[in-house]
């Protein structure tokens, strides 16, 4: 019996020893990190090579823990990502996480990412495309034809940015309807709608919005920014209803439009009013502050706060809000934020302007999937105008606002780590 006990002790000791000295790479995501944005790219790099990543929620800003491999260390050095080689310290990290409002999420599979973007170049940039390119994360682009032909099925994560799902060409009519890019866009959209037997661009765009909703319901992850957020929900609410001015489709807005809006069909918003006037650069009163009558406090006074969630009981919003700071610089867009009075009760507000009724960052579930809406156009360009050059992210490699975008691309790869018993 003594011999048996000795064998058991040796086995246990060997097991603990192996754990203690199994080398790991800690990629810290607190203020010590040299390049937060490229750190997400390192996590994606590992997942692409079937190397699991442990996402340490609320530990040093949402750090990553990866098995130590020479290829990963080399990539970190090339990309300027801070890392720390660890052995027995890993057990201390696990202990710290167990005792605090922290948790571990296992990332197992590189998500298949799609960016919904028109094939012709637009006179503005896309913050998510900029972030993915800088972080060196793979993605594919698609547009209406691919969506109409079941092209979403092969993707885990879909991004919509500064798109207009109401068929009003971004409501740029007042200032840009004679601009060559606007005319080209209008002609292209009309040709595509006609090709698929749609009577108008707004009917074609509403069909796209319903396909995307079905994609979410079947387990897809949707991330939208700027005008792709409220215009998307508005399109869902106007199924079979003409809610656009005649300058866009040649037919008048339906009478009693406000009474025909179907809020039950939307994902996130309720009780909003629509602005059909083509001279108003705004879709509805969801946007706060309104684009046609903005409340501009200046970049120095504009910020929003991230909520702190329970990592062990609310892992999803905890993942989506990982950051090295609790307060993030505000930034404007055609849709800058969301009126909290018009957000449905089941939607989680993850970031808000404490000085107003603006929610900046929200999340919800639909069917088997989820959606996340992020107000504003570019986290590092306070008031981005049509024709402005793209943001150089090498100058903003520690951007808290861009980090929120990149949290979302890892979300589909996550599996909650099982609790120890």
C-alpha positions as CSV (number, residue, x, y, z in Angstrom):
1,X,0.0,0.0,0.0
2,X,2.9,2.4,0.8
3,X,4.5,1.6,-2.5
4,X,1.2,2.4,-4.3
5,X,0.9,5.7,-2.5
6,X,4.4,6.6,-3.4
7,X,3.7,5.9,-7.1
8,X,0.6,8.1,-6.9
9,X,2.6,10.9,-5.3
10,X,5.3,10.6,-8.0
11,X,2.6,10.8,-10.8
12,X,1.0,13.9,-9.2
13,X,4.4,15.6,-8.7
14,X,5.4,14.9,-12.3
15,X,2.0,16.2,-13.6
16,X,2.4,19.5,-11.6
17,X,6.0,19.8,-12.6
18,X,5.0,19.5,-16.3
19,X,2.3,22.1,-15.9
20,X,4.6,24.4,-14.0
21,X,7.4,24.3,-16.6
22,X,5.3,24.2,-19.7
23,X,6.4,27.4,-21.4
24,X,3.8,29.9,-22.3
25,X,3.8,33.3,-24.0
26,X,1.9,36.0,-22.3
27,X,0.9,38.9,-24.6
28,X,-0.1,41.6,-22.1
29,X,-2.9,43.9,-23.1
30,X,-2.5,46.6,-20.5
31,X,-0.4,49.8,-20.8
32,X,2.8,47.8,-21.1
33,X,1.8,46.5,-24.6
34,X,3.7,48.2,-27.5
35,X,1.1,47.5,-30.1
36,X,-2.4,46.5,-29.0
37,X,-3.9,46.2,-32.4
38,X,-1.2,43.9,-33.9
39,X,-1.6,41.7,-30.7
40,X,-5.0,40.6,-32.0
41,X,-3.2,39.7,-35.2
42,X,-0.9,37.4,-33.3
43,X,-3.8,35.7,-31.7
44,X,-5.3,35.2,-35.1
45,X,-2.0,34.0,-36.4
46,X,-1.9,31.3,-33.8
47,X,-5.5,30.2,-34.4
48,X,-4.8,29.9,-38.2
49,X,-2.1,27.4,-37.3
50,X,-4.4,25.4,-35.0
51,X,-2.8,26.7,-31.8
52,X,-5.3,27.5,-29.1
53,X,-5.2,30.8,-27.4
54,X,-6.4,31.5,-23.9
55,X,-8.1,34.9,-23.6
56,X,-7.6,36.1,-20.0
57,X,-10.6,38.3,-19.5
58,X,-10.0,41.3,-17.2
59,X,-6.4,40.2,-16.6
60,X,-4.0,43.0,-17.6
61,X,-6.4,44.4,-20.1
62,X,-7.6,41.2,-21.6
63,X,-4.2,39.5,-22.2
64,X,-3.6,36.5,-24.4
65,X,-1.8,33.3,-23.3
66,X,-0.3,31.0,-26.0
67,X,2.0,28.0,-26.0
68,X,5.5,29.1,-26.5
69,X,6.6,28.4,-30.1
70,X,9.5,29.9,-32.0
71,X,7.3,30.9,-34.9
72,X,5.0,32.9,-32.6
73,X,7.9,34.6,-30.8
74,X,9.4,35.5,-34.2
75,X,6.1,37.0,-35.4
76,X,5.8,39.0,-32.2
77,X,9.2,40.5,-32.7
78,X,8.6,41.3,-36.4
79,X,5.2,43.0,-35.6
80,X,6.4,44.8,-32.6
81,X,4.1,43.0,-30.2
82,X,5.3,42.8,-26.5
83,X,5.4,39.3,-25.1
84,X,6.7,37.7,-21.9
85,X,8.0,34.1,-21.7
86,X,6.5,32.3,-18.7
87,X,6.9,29.0,-16.9
88,X,5.8,28.5,-13.3
89,X,4.2,32.0,-13.2
90,X,1.3,30.6,-15.2
91,X,-0.1,28.9,-12.2
92,X,-0.1,32.2,-10.3
93,X,-2.0,33.8,-13.2
94,X,-4.6,31.0,-13.1
95,X,-4.9,31.5,-9.3
96,X,-5.4,35.3,-9.7
97,X,-8.0,34.8,-12.3
98,X,-9.9,32.3,-10.1
99,X,-10.1,34.7,-7.2
100,X,-11.1,37.9,-9.0
101,X,-13.6,39.2,-11.5
102,X,-11.7,37.5,-14.3
103,X,-12.1,34.4,-16.4
104,X,-10.5,32.4,-19.2
105,X,-12.0,31.9,-22.6
106,X,-10.5,29.4,-25.0
107,X,-10.1,30.5,-28.6
108,X,-9.9,27.5,-30.8
109,X,-10.7,28.3,-34.4
110,X,-9.8,31.3,-36.7
111,X,-13.1,32.9,-37.7
112,X,-14.0,33.3,-41.3
113,X,-14.5,37.0,-41.8
114,X,-16.5,38.9,-44.5
115,X,-16.7,42.6,-45.1
116,X,-19.8,43.8,-46.9
117,X,-18.5,46.5,-49.2
118,X,-19.3,47.7,-52.7
119,X,-16.9,46.7,-55.5
120,X,-16.3,50.3,-56.6
121,X,-14.2,52.6,-54.4
122,X,-16.1,54.9,-52.1
123,X,-14.9,58.4,-51.0
124,X,-14.4,57.3,-47.4
125,X,-12.6,54.5,-45.6
126,X,-13.8,51.7,-43.5
127,X,-12.5,51.5,-39.9
128,X,-12.9,47.7,-39.7
129,X,-11.0,47.1,-43.0
130,X,-8.3,49.4,-41.7
131,X,-8.1,47.5,-38.4
132,X,-8.0,44.1,-40.0
133,X,-5.4,45.1,-42.5
134,X,-3.2,46.7,-39.9
135,X,-3.5,43.7,-37.5
136,X,-2.8,41.3,-40.4
137,X,-6.1,39.4,-40.1
138,X,-7.5,37.7,-43.2
139,X,-10.9,38.7,-44.6
140,X,-12.9,38.5,-47.7
141,X,-15.2,41.1,-49.3
142,X,-18.7,40.5,-50.7
143,X,-21.5,42.6,-52.0
144,X,-25.2,42.2,-52.8
145,X,-24.8,39.6,-55.6
146,X,-22.9,37.3,-53.3
147,X,-25.4,37.8,-50.5
148,X,-28.4,37.2,-52.8
149,X,-26.7,33.9,-54.0
150,X,-26.2,32.5,-50.4
151,X,-22.6,33.8,-50.1
152,X,-22.9,34.4,-46.4
153,X,-23.1,30.7,-45.5
154,X,-19.4,30.2,-45.5
155,X,-18.6,33.0,-43.1
156,X,-18.7,33.2,-39.3
157,X,-18.5,37.0,-38.9
158,X,-20.0,39.7,-41.1
159,X,-19.2,43.4,-40.9
160,X,-21.3,46.3,-42.3
161,X,-19.9,49.8,-42.3
162,X,-21.4,53.1,-43.4
163,X,-23.9,51.4,-45.6
164,X,-27.5,52.5,-46.3
165,X,-30.0,49.7,-46.3
166,X,-32.9,52.1,-46.9
167,X,-32.1,52.6,-50.6
168,X,-31.4,56.4,-50.2
169,X,-27.8,56.3,-51.3
170,X,-26.5,57.3,-47.9
171,X,-28.8,60.4,-47.8
172,X,-26.0,62.4,-49.6
173,X,-28.5,63.8,-52.0
174,X,-28.4,67.4,-50.8
175,X,-24.6,67.9,-51.1
176,X,-23.4,65.2,-53.5
177,X,-26.2,64.2,-56.0
178,X,-24.2,65.8,-58.9
179,X,-20.9,64.2,-57.8
180,X,-19.5,61.6,-60.2
181,X,-19.1,59.0,-57.5
182,X,-22.8,59.5,-56.3
183,X,-24.1,59.2,-59.9
184,X,-22.0,56.1,-60.5
185,X,-23.2,54.5,-57.3
186,X,-26.9,55.3,-58.1
187,X,-26.5,53.7,-61.6
188,X,-24.8,50.6,-60.2
189,X,-27.4,50.1,-57.5
190,X,-30.3,50.5,-59.9
191,X,-28.8,48.1,-62.4
192,X,-28.3,45.5,-59.7
193,X,-31.8,45.8,-58.4
194,X,-33.2,45.5,-62.0
195,X,-31.0,42.4,-62.6
196,X,-32.6,40.6,-59.7
197,X,-36.1,41.7,-60.5
198,X,-36.6,44.3,-57.8
199,X,-38.7,47.3,-58.6
200,X,-36.4,49.7,-56.7
201,X,-33.1,49.9,-54.9
202,X,-34.8,50.2,-51.5
203,X,-36.7,46.9,-52.1
204,X,-33.4,45.2,-53.1
205,X,-31.6,46.6,-50.0
206,X,-34.5,45.5,-47.8
207,X,-34.2,42.0,-49.3
208,X,-30.5,42.1,-48.4
209,X,-31.3,43.1,-44.8
210,X,-33.7,40.2,-44.4
211,X,-31.1,37.7,-45.7
212,X,-28.6,39.1,-43.2
213,X,-31.2,38.8,-40.4
214,X,-31.6,35.1,-41.4
215,X,-27.9,34.7,-41.3
216,X,-27.8,35.9,-37.7
217,X,-30.7,33.7,-36.7
218,X,-28.8,30.7,-38.0
219,X,-25.8,31.4,-35.9
220,X,-23.9,34.2,-37.6
221,X,-22.1,37.1,-35.9
222,X,-22.9,40.6,-37.2
223,X,-20.9,43.7,-36.4
224,X,-22.0,47.0,-37.8
225,X,-20.8,50.6,-37.5
226,X,-22.0,54.1,-38.4
227,X,-25.1,54.3,-40.6
228,X,-25.1,50.5,-41.2
229,X,-26.6,50.2,-37.7
230,X,-29.8,52.3,-37.7
231,X,-30.4,52.2,-41.5
232,X,-30.3,48.4,-41.2
233,X,-33.0,48.2,-38.6
234,X,-35.1,50.8,-40.4
235,X,-35.0,48.6,-43.5
236,X,-36.2,45.7,-41.5
237,X,-39.1,47.8,-40.2
238,X,-40.3,48.9,-43.7
239,X,-40.8,45.5,-45.3
240,X,-43.2,46.0,-48.2
241,X,-43.5,49.7,-47.4
242,X,-42.2,52.7,-49.5
243,X,-40.5,54.9,-47.0
244,X,-38.2,56.9,-49.4
245,X,-38.7,60.1,-51.2
246,X,-39.5,60.2,-55.0
247,X,-36.1,61.6,-55.8
248,X,-34.8,58.1,-55.0
249,X,-37.3,55.8,-56.6
250,X,-39.8,57.9,-58.6
251,X,-42.7,57.2,-56.3
252,X,-44.0,59.1,-53.3
253,X,-43.6,58.1,-49.7
254,X,-46.6,56.1,-48.4
255,X,-49.2,58.0,-46.5
256,X,-49.3,57.6,-42.8
257,X,-45.8,56.1,-42.9
258,X,-45.2,56.6,-39.1
259,X,-48.1,54.2,-38.4
260,X,-46.8,51.5,-40.7
261,X,-43.4,51.1,-39.2
262,X,-43.1,47.5,-37.8
263,X,-40.8,47.7,-34.8
264,X,-41.4,43.9,-34.1
265,X,-39.2,43.2,-37.1
266,X,-36.1,45.2,-36.0
267,X,-33.2,43.8,-34.0
268,X,-32.2,46.6,-31.6
269,X,-34.4,49.7,-32.0
270,X,-38.0,50.6,-31.3
271,X,-40.4,53.6,-31.4
272,X,-38.3,55.7,-33.8
273,X,-39.4,58.2,-36.3
274,X,-38.1,58.2,-39.9
275,X,-36.9,61.3,-41.8
276,X,-37.8,60.8,-45.5
277,X,-36.8,64.4,-46.5
278,X,-33.8,64.0,-48.9
279,X,-32.5,67.3,-47.8
280,X,-32.0,66.0,-44.2
281,X,-28.7,64.2,-43.7
282,X,-30.2,61.7,-41.2
283,X,-32.3,58.5,-41.4
284,X,-34.2,58.8,-38.1
285,X,-34.1,60.0,-34.6
286,X,-32.3,56.9,-33.4
287,X,-29.0,58.7,-34.0
288,X,-27.8,60.8,-31.0
289,X,-26.7,63.5,-31.4
290,X,-28.5,64.0,-34.7
291,X,-26.4,64.4,-37.8
292,X,-28.6,67.2,-39.2
293,X,-28.4,69.2,-35.9
294,X,-25.3,67.9,-34.1
295,X,-24.3,68.8,-30.6
296,X,-20.6,69.2,-31.1
297,X,-18.6,69.5,-27.8
298,X,-15.3,69.0,-29.5
299,X,-13.0,66.0,-29.4
300,X,-11.5,67.1,-26.0
301,X,-14.8,66.9,-24.2
302,X,-16.3,63.9,-26.0
303,X,-15.8,60.4,-24.5
304,X,-17.8,57.4,-23.6
305,X,-17.5,54.9,-20.7
306,X,-17.3,51.1,-20.9
307,X,-19.4,49.1,-18.5
308,X,-17.7,46.4,-16.4
309,X,-19.4,43.0,-16.5
310,X,-19.0,39.9,-14.5
311,X,-16.4,37.8,-16.4
312,X,-17.5,34.5,-14.9
313,X,-21.3,35.1,-15.5
314,X,-21.4,37.5,-18.4
315,X,-18.5,36.4,-20.6
316,X,-19.8,37.7,-23.9
317,X,-20.1,41.5,-23.0
318,X,-16.9,41.0,-21.0
319,X,-15.1,39.8,-24.1
320,X,-16.5,42.6,-26.2
321,X,-15.4,45.3,-23.8
322,X,-11.8,44.2,-23.1
323,X,-9.6,47.2,-23.0
324,X,-6.6,48.8,-21.2
325,X,-8.7,51.9,-20.3
326,X,-12.3,52.2,-19.1
327,X,-13.0,55.5,-20.9
328,X,-12.7,55.8,-24.7
329,X,-12.5,58.9,-26.9
330,X,-15.8,59.7,-28.7
331,X,-16.0,60.1,-32.4
332,X,-18.7,61.2,-34.8
333,X,-20.3,59.6,-37.9
334,X,-23.5,59.8,-39.9
335,X,-24.7,57.7,-37.0
336,X,-22.7,58.8,-34.0
337,X,-24.6,57.0,-31.3
338,X,-28.0,55.6,-30.3
339,X,-30.8,57.2,-28.4
340,X,-31.2,55.1,-25.3
341,X,-34.9,55.6,-25.2
342,X,-35.2,53.8,-28.5
343,X,-33.1,50.7,-27.6
344,X,-35.1,47.5,-27.0
345,X,-35.1,46.2,-23.5
346,X,-33.2,43.0,-24.2
347,X,-30.3,44.8,-25.8
348,X,-27.1,45.2,-23.6
349,X,-25.6,48.6,-23.5
350,X,-21.8,48.2,-23.2
351,X,-20.7,51.7,-23.6
352,X,-22.4,55.1,-23.2
353,X,-21.8,58.8,-22.9
354,X,-22.3,59.6,-19.2
355,X,-23.2,63.2,-20.0
356,X,-26.1,62.4,-22.4
357,X,-28.7,59.9,-23.6
358,X,-26.3,58.4,-26.1
359,X,-25.4,54.7,-26.1
360,X,-22.3,54.1,-28.2
361,X,-21.8,50.4,-28.1
362,X,-24.6,47.8,-27.8
363,X,-25.0,44.0,-28.2
364,X,-27.9,41.6,-28.6
365,X,-28.9,38.1,-29.5
366,X,-31.2,37.0,-32.3
367,X,-31.9,33.3,-32.8
368,X,-28.6,31.4,-32.6
369,X,-26.5,34.4,-33.4
370,X,-25.6,37.8,-32.2
371,X,-25.2,41.4,-33.4
372,X,-23.1,44.3,-32.1
373,X,-23.6,47.9,-33.1
374,X,-20.9,50.5,-32.7
375,X,-21.7,54.2,-33.3
376,X,-19.4,56.5,-35.2
377,X,-17.2,56.2,-38.3
378,X,-13.5,56.2,-37.3
379,X,-12.3,55.9,-33.6
380,X,-9.2,58.0,-34.4
381,X,-10.7,60.6,-36.7
382,X,-13.2,62.6,-34.6
383,X,-15.1,64.1,-37.5
384,X,-14.4,62.2,-40.7
385,X,-15.5,63.9,-43.9
386,X,-16.2,62.5,-47.4
387,X,-12.9,62.5,-49.2
388,X,-10.6,62.5,-46.1
389,X,-7.6,60.3,-46.3
390,X,-7.6,56.9,-44.5
391,X,-6.4,56.9,-40.9
392,X,-2.8,55.6,-40.5
393,X,-3.1,53.1,-37.7
394,X,0.6,52.8,-37.2
395,X,0.2,56.2,-35.5
396,X,-2.6,54.8,-33.3
397,X,-1.4,51.3,-32.5
398,X,-2.7,51.5,-28.9
399,X,-6.2,52.9,-29.8
400,X,-8.9,51.8,-27.3
401,X,-11.6,52.6,-29.8
402,X,-10.1,50.3,-32.4
403,X,-9.6,47.6,-29.8
404,X,-13.4,47.3,-29.4
405,X,-13.6,46.5,-33.1
406,X,-10.9,43.8,-32.9
407,X,-12.5,42.2,-29.8
408,X,-15.4,41.4,-32.0
409,X,-13.4,39.4,-34.6
410,X,-12.2,37.0,-31.9
411,X,-15.7,36.5,-30.4
412,X,-16.7,33.8,-32.9
413,X,-13.5,31.8,-32.0
414,X,-14.4,31.7,-28.3
415,X,-15.5,28.8,-26.2
416,X,-16.2,29.3,-22.5
417,X,-13.7,27.4,-20.4
418,X,-15.3,24.7,-18.3
419,X,-15.4,25.3,-14.6
420,X,-13.3,23.1,-12.4
421,X,-15.2,20.9,-10.0
